[in-house]
Amino acid sequence: MNPETLWVSIGEHGWRSPEISSEILAHQGLAFNQNNAVVLAQEQFDQDVIADFGNAMAYFIESGQVWALIIGFVLGYLLRGVTTYR
């Protein structure tokens, strides 16, 4: 049983982890039992914020959203100019 497949949808607001017994976790090697307290192991991973930002900007440009941003700025500036009293 893969722990990633255990998450359950709770409607459109998010996900929750179901109740997992300590025996299942101990059997899978994800936790050990010490004085009747379950201790979960943590997965270590590298977080590359700069690369993630670069990927997000590349997608922003490739998807054409940058044009919507530019058009929105121009139209907003023009609308402000038309509706401002001098």
N, C-alpha and C positions, 0 to 999 in steps of 0.2 A: 504494500500500500504506500504510494508516494505521498509525502506530506503536502506537496503543492496541489494535489487534486482534492484535498480535504476541505478547501474553502467553500463556503456555501453562500449563495446570493441572498441578501435580505432586502429584496426589492430594488428600487432604483437608487437607493441611498448608499449602498456599499456592500461590503462583504464581511463575513465573520468566520472565525475558525470554530468548527464544531468541538464539542467536549470530547477530548481524547483521554483515554485512561492511561495511567502511568505504565501499565503492563504493555500496551501497544508501543509506547515510546521506548521503553527499555528493550523490547524485543527488536525494534528497528535500530537500536544503537543511538538514538537521538537524545536519550536522557538516562540518568541513573537515579536510583532511589537511595536517599541518605536520610535516615531518621524520619521516614514517612513524608519527606518533602521532595517534590519533583524539581530537578534542576535541568533546564533545557540548554543544549549546546547552541552556540551562535556561529553562523556561517560568516567567514571573512571574505571580503571581496575588495577589489580596487575600484575606487570611484575617480573617474577622470572628468572633472567638471568642465575643463576647457574643451575637451573633445566633444562632450555632450552639447555644449553651447554651440560649437562649430557645426555639429550635425543639425541642431535645431535651426540655425541661421540658413544652412544650405537648403533644408526643407522649406523654410519660409520663402526663400527666393524661387526655388523650383516650382512650388505650388501656385505661384502667382499672387500670393497674399501681399507681397510688397507693392504691387500695383494698386490693390485696394487701399492700402495705407496711404500711398501718395495721392490718389484720387480723393480720399477722405480729407486729407489735409488741405488740398486745393479747394474743394467744395466748401469746407468749413471756413476757410479764410475768406472766400467770396461771399458766403452767407453772412459772416460777421461784418464784412465791409458794407453790405447792403442794408443790414438792420441796425447799424450803429449810427446814432444821431450826433452830428457835429455842430 
